[in-house]
């Protein structure tokens, strides 16, 4: 029972990291990124290939330490985000979202089909789990919950620091009125690129943390629903533009997502087959209720910078 | 602001406690009931399979309890949804192991390798009704992983030989791009070429697309005699329609994944009349007949998809293993006790038990007297080898008057 609660914390923490990173893009910079799962996947596969033991089936298996794997995940996710930012940031709003959606699908198909690199649909097994020898397999989840929540808290402070700096004020300025920000002499595209790369690195790290927890990765893990849109639910429900809000959203939505299964114990057996759809119903219901009653999310964002500027207040 | 944070903290707390309260289930063994788990894709791509397998499991539980239950206890089963997704599958396994604390799990239908790192260290037996890839044999599982279905290597051999036997000399293979499709395509191709045929083209497809003309046109080059379509009904129907309407293929062969009457109905007409396929299961055994009759009596229809009987066997073997292990061992370490008795109750030298309430009653009696038994399952003889694999017969079926009709079953060595 306690074990299970900690395994919930691990995944909620990882989703919390993803939600924070998305919030950086959408909540603070206004980038509607529908391809965040791609960077999660890049991080996961980078670390998996760098750290797993050599295999005859695919190129990877370099057997490097886990920390190098995580660093590699950050570098590769960041590098690819940097390269993609040039064409993608020529677009804004909806077209940007669609472009990123297409990029995610392309990368997903690459990972699925280039089996010399990724072992294809079979996936990679036996990815090392750090410090597993110090714990019994049953107690490992306690350690990893600390890692997951710990990294999430670190990311929280890093992002809070970043968005409250002058740099972050520019980001929020872009979110609210790009033209006005350009007129203030800021290179908006450069700022957006920085925000995009920074948060993609965080997503890459989240992916790496995922594979070192499960010891396993395959393309099926990165379905758009589980790796992109669930995170969007979390950010929307929790409160776009509020870092504490999106963490709350992550913990809440993930609890509903996996907790709805327990309802099957209470419904009659004849209805039990429909339980999978009750979960979807719940998540949809929560989203609808949130948008109808609290469109800003559970926790609201801080006052708009431009409004502050207009009111000539110090900020 | 402060109040809002407090409020949301409260919300999380309430939800977390709801979650914990919701999963407070009683799981004392020996207290008159014993609970096992089932981890199935009840939603997602394989939902149709998962829901039918669920019926097979419920039937087995009902019959076992009618026969008195293992060690006189009532057998119960708790279902968890794997959503056809590895992350959810892992979470489902965590639930069954840590919350429901079951000693044995029927499932998962695919990706056993995601569940074993959780189940094996916790001494929980998993017995998959349908996870066919060859690598399941080699998992590092401390012998806690079993399956009641044959490895892909076996079905591929039968499918390839069937193609040659049906008079096809050249073939094209179109498979779904997943571990099941890839493995089966490879072994089918090998068997067909060994029998003397020639594979003209092999292509993979992604499920859920609007058109598959590109792959079909590529495969139709050289005019092969038959298209071996390895996949699931959802996209399979789209492929069949396009192949037929463009006149690219009119002969098909199907594996277990396409063994669903849904495809005949959806493609319509007589286009699929006389086509052959393979699937798990036995055509003629008494055990399978019993199972089919019981299933029809319970649900008013035949199993709509494959693997229901494999899951049924999984439950029965677990129940018999519990009985065979005895109360003491079950109280001490139920998972390990079940693991150690899985092979004992399917011992080829024992008295044969087939799938019926009367036979289960007899089995519990014989076990009580210390006699040996051999469970001959609905899906096959269920004799586990040292890896927990079993050699089940492969059923060859054909489509006749719009229905799937068993032709014969083949046991491969």
Interface residues (C-beta under 8 A of the other chain):
Chain A: X1 X2 X3 X4 X5 X7 X8 X11 X109 X112 X113 X120 X121 X122 X125 X136 X137 X138 X214 X215 X216 X218 X220 X221 X223 X225 X226 X244 X245 X248 X251 X252 X255 X256 X258 X259 X261 X262 X263 X264 X265 X266 X269 X272 X273 X275 X276 X277 X279 X280 X298 X299 X300
Chain B: X4 X5 X8 X11 X12 X15 X16 X18 X19 X20 X22 X23 X24 X25 X42 X43 X44 X47 X51 X54 X58 X78 X79 X80 X81 X83 X85 X86 X87 X88 X90 X91 X92 X94 X95 X97 X98 X99 X111 X113 X114 X117 X121 X122 X133 X135 X177 X178 X179 X182 X204 X206
